[in-house]
């Protein structure tokens, strides 16, 4: 045995191994695969090595370690059963997850692991009497086993369902996401799902159960429904228990909100995760739930103030955010198949913008500032996904008014004493401004042929007015990302189908010219200078309108233009197929994915 390996073994056996392992990994004469075997064996005597086992397993997989998987699984499982410390139990569950993934890499080891260990592991970790382990760690291990070993998990599906159902009202988002993944994978291994058709129908029923529960909980939260209980839902494999509501208004609204939030997580996860068959998504039902909730909120101002009403108002920003997350998941899942629903999407986003902007301008609430930024992020996503078919022109007027209203409010906040440098409020304001600028960029690039002259002129004027002042020395609080986003918007306006009169063009160029003065990064000075050379070469003051016809070399490194080469060819743009912007008839209830 060489001296390095001997030293390694001595360190591994000590209680200070974490102090040295980073440096020891750099020694080429230490075979970490051999060391791993020694560490696993020594772990039976020294529980402090579990974190080292996990680290070595994650970094040293090969065929040799794969052959040891079953042996190590037996050792770790025995250690878990006899474990007394929650921290050690959590690490042991993580190790079992790594071993399960390791065994999956070959058909032979997968079969051995599945036949000999999956059922046993699921039964053991479902019984809390064995060890005080972290429930999140147990759920994550269940997700791995259900995903990679579905046929070996069938016998334990009932135990898993019982275990997962107890977390229905957990306030922990990570716990709920793992529980939702467990239910989603249980759909695939249900005994009733023996064929592709049966599995598809099972998912459709599962979706229906979740949407019905979301509707009920939304109505209860908003005060439309005033029942003393929320009835249970049982549809294979879903088991949502009855919710007995408290008389205390604070507890009552909290109970309903937490369950609404958790059921939304269940739905978002099953919508997002891959499935054995196509998924018939009921888009009309989803839009109905979101629009119905937004319509009810408009009535709040006329209601008499009550304790439960005040509590509801405190939770409303997060309630809106959950609805927004559902819409976002729908966009990501259905992508361009959702373009026929563009009117419904813009109606929802427009209503959310109005609600959040009103709260920002009137009450300057931070929670609504965060929400407003997230709404603009979703608009940005929609424009990216559908591009020319996004019909962003339908919301441009509202977006411009929204930006005008908020920009003055944000400027007042940034100049006030309550928003000193480095505060949470300043960060929120900066994030909101970045979200708005990125949204403008995507709107301009996704629908240049939909925007008429008056609107484009208004966009330019509003963007310059709202954002160019942010780079004055007196307001030099904005970070590099803000400046980069602003330059991207200016460049997008210049290269899109937008006409600039001479006075606006002068402001345009001067703004771009002076931005680097507030930036200390030399590399960014170079980028801006190169961009200026291109812009100045295209401007003709003698003409009443200006447009570019330049090709951009990606080697120059323009911000926000990593993946595409931009070329202004307005004749080609105007000849584009009008299919992307025409009205499309409303869809049926389902879209298959």
Secondary structure, 3 states (H helix, E strand, C coil): CCHHHHHHHHHHCCCCHHHHHHHHCCCCCCCHHHHHHHHHHHHCCCHHHHHHHHHHHHHCCCHHHHHCHHHHHHHHHHHHHHCCCHHHHHHHHHHHHHHHHHHCCCHHHHHHHHHHHHHHHHHHHCCCCCCCCCHHHHHHHHHHHHHHCHHHHHHHHHHHHHHHHCCCCCCCHHHHHHHHHHHHHHHHHCCCCCCHHHHHHHHHHHHHHHHHHHHHHHHHHCCCCCCCEECCEEECCEEECCEECCCCHHHHHHHHHHHHHHHHHHHHHHHHCCCCCCCEEEHHHHHHHHHHHHHHHCCHHHCCCCHHHHHHHHHHHHHHHHHHHHHHHHHHHHHHHHHHHHHHHHHHHHHHHHHHHHHHHHHCCHHHHHHHHHHHHHHHHHHHHHHHHHCHHHHHHHHHHHHHHHHHHHHHHHHCCCCCCCCHHHHHHHHHHHHHHHHHHHHHHHCHHHCCHHHHHHHHHHHHHHHHHHHCHHHCCCCHHHHHHHHHHHHHHHHCCCCECHHHHHHHHHHHHHHHHHCCCHHHHHHHHHHHHHHHHHCCCCCCCECCCCECCHHHCCCCCCCCCCECCHHHHHCCCHHHCCCCCCCCCEEEC
